[in-house]
Structures are given as C-alpha cells and as structure tokens.
Amino acid sequence: MEAALPARMPAASPVPEPQTPRRWVLRVGVIAVCIVFAFSVIGHTEQAPQHALVVRDDATRVYLSPSCALGRGALPISRIAEAKRAGFTPDLGCEKSGGFLGASQTVLQETLAHIYLHPKRGSRWRPDGTWKW
C-alpha cells in the first residue's frame, strides 16, 4: 500500500525578518564608508576672490591674472569686483589655463583641514588681494 501524500498546505505570506541590531550597524557602516569615499573623490578648487588684483585690458574689455598679462605692456590694475562692475569679463584663454584658480583639495581634505586634522593647502592670494607666486 502506498503512503498517502500529505495535503498541500496553502502558501503562507512572507513575513519580513525582524532587523537585528547587527544588520542595522552593518548597513550604517556601509553607508558611512560610501559617504567617506564620495567625499574623498569629489574635488573642490579655490576660485579667485572678488578682491583679488587683476590686470584690465581696455581694448578687449577683459581682465587677466598677472601671470596671463606678462608681455602685454602697461595695463591698468583693479580688483575683480571692480572689473566686473565696469563690464569686463575674464579672458577665456587665461580662464582655461587656470589663471583664476587656486589650490584644489577633495571635500574630505577640506573638511579635515577645518578641524585641524589635515594640513590646509595655502591660498594663491594674500588677504589684501595680491597674488602669491
């Protein structure tokens, strides 16, 4: 005689497994590692401050950084904010060559520098707006 097969039981609805503290800590840890990684690859470059001194070329209505103005003769000097108010625009060649950019650091390095755990890169400009070389 054959054994009777058990009757098929209806499928139970899946019950979510309760979160254990260990799994919760693991998820938070993975998220923290991802955030630190993102901040370590996203860069930030210092832009020229509005009080930085620039050289104005009245003929072309552009302003240049001192390094881009070498060999152009005697041109007037003003601050970036003053040049913008007068309708001058940054020289495209100077802008593309990084003439108005300073030190670059990742967001993580910059954040750590603010709390004195990482050395801060020096600025390209002094507080009075003059350029460092």
C-alpha positions as CSV (number, residue, x, y, z in Angstrom):
1,M,0.0,0.0,0.0
2,E,1.2,3.4,-0.9
3,A,1.6,6.1,1.7
4,A,-0.7,8.9,1.3
5,L,0.9,12.2,0.3
6,P,0.4,15.0,2.8
7,A,-2.1,17.5,1.8
8,R,-0.6,20.6,0.3
9,M,-0.7,23.5,2.7
10,P,-1.6,27.0,1.5
11,A,1.4,29.2,0.9
12,A,2.0,31.5,3.8
13,S,2.5,35.1,3.1
14,P,6.2,36.1,3.6
15,V,6.8,37.7,6.9
16,P,9.7,40.2,6.9
17,E,12.5,39.1,9.0
18,P,13.0,41.4,12.0
19,Q,16.0,43.6,11.8
20,T,18.7,42.6,14.2
21,P,21.0,45.2,15.7
22,R,24.0,43.7,14.0
23,R,22.4,44.1,10.5
24,W,21.4,47.7,11.3
25,V,25.0,48.5,12.3
26,L,26.3,46.9,9.1
27,R,24.0,49.0,7.0
28,V,25.0,52.2,8.7
29,G,28.7,51.2,8.4
30,V,28.3,50.6,4.6
31,I,26.6,53.9,4.2
32,A,29.3,55.7,6.2
33,V,32.0,54.2,4.1
34,C,30.2,55.2,0.9
35,I,29.9,58.8,2.1
36,V,33.6,59.0,3.1
37,F,34.6,57.5,-0.3
38,A,32.4,60.1,-2.2
39,F,33.9,63.0,-0.2
40,S,37.4,61.7,-0.9
41,V,37.0,61.7,-4.7
42,I,34.9,64.9,-5.1
43,G,37.3,67.8,-5.6
44,H,37.0,71.5,-4.8
45,T,39.2,74.1,-6.4
46,E,39.6,77.5,-4.8
47,Q,38.3,80.4,-7.0
48,A,39.8,83.8,-7.2
49,P,38.3,86.1,-4.5
50,Q,36.4,89.2,-5.6
51,H,39.1,91.4,-4.0
52,A,42.0,89.8,-6.0
53,L,44.0,92.2,-8.1
54,V,43.8,91.7,-11.9
55,V,45.0,93.4,-15.0
56,R,42.4,95.1,-17.2
57,D,42.8,95.3,-21.0
58,D,40.6,98.2,-22.0
59,A,40.9,97.4,-25.7
60,T,39.4,94.0,-25.5
61,R,37.3,94.6,-22.3
62,V,38.7,91.6,-20.5
63,Y,40.6,91.1,-17.2
64,L,43.6,88.8,-16.8
65,S,45.6,87.3,-13.9
66,P,49.1,88.7,-13.5
67,S,50.6,85.6,-15.0
68,C,48.5,85.8,-18.1
69,A,49.3,89.5,-18.5
70,L,53.0,89.2,-18.9
71,G,54.3,90.8,-22.1
72,R,51.1,92.8,-22.7
73,G,52.7,96.2,-21.7
74,A,51.5,98.6,-19.1
75,L,47.8,97.9,-18.4
76,P,45.7,99.2,-15.5
77,I,45.2,97.2,-12.4
78,S,41.9,96.8,-10.5
79,R,40.1,94.2,-8.3
80,I,37.9,91.5,-9.9
81,A,34.7,93.0,-8.4
82,E,35.5,96.5,-9.9
83,A,36.3,95.0,-13.3
84,K,33.0,93.1,-13.3
85,R,31.1,96.2,-12.4
86,A,32.8,98.1,-15.2
87,G,31.6,95.4,-17.7
88,F,34.8,93.5,-18.1
89,T,34.8,89.7,-18.5
90,P,37.6,87.2,-17.7
91,D,39.9,86.4,-20.6
92,L,38.9,83.0,-21.9
93,G,42.5,81.8,-22.6
94,C,43.5,82.9,-19.1
95,E,40.5,81.2,-17.6
96,K,41.1,77.9,-19.4
97,S,44.7,77.8,-18.4
98,G,43.7,78.1,-14.7
99,G,44.7,81.7,-14.2
100,F,41.9,82.4,-11.7
101,L,42.1,79.1,-9.9
102,G,43.9,78.3,-6.6
103,A,44.7,75.1,-4.7
104,S,42.5,72.1,-5.1
105,Q,41.6,69.6,-2.4
106,T,39.0,67.0,-2.0
107,V,35.9,67.8,0.1
108,L,37.2,65.3,2.7
109,Q,40.6,67.0,2.9
110,E,39.0,70.4,3.2
111,T,36.6,69.2,6.0
112,L,39.5,67.6,7.9
113,A,41.6,70.8,7.5
114,H,38.8,72.9,9.1
115,I,39.0,70.7,12.2
116,Y,42.8,70.7,12.1
117,L,43.3,67.0,11.2
118,H,44.8,67.6,7.8
119,P,47.1,70.4,6.5
120,K,45.3,73.1,4.6
121,R,46.8,74.0,1.2
122,G,47.9,77.5,1.0
123,S,45.9,80.0,-0.9
124,R,47.1,81.6,-4.1
125,W,46.0,85.0,-2.8
126,R,47.0,87.1,0.2
127,P,44.3,88.7,2.4
128,D,44.9,92.1,0.7
129,G,44.2,90.6,-2.8
130,T,47.7,90.4,-4.0
131,W,48.9,87.2,-5.7
132,K,51.5,84.7,-4.3
133,W,53.9,83.2,-6.7
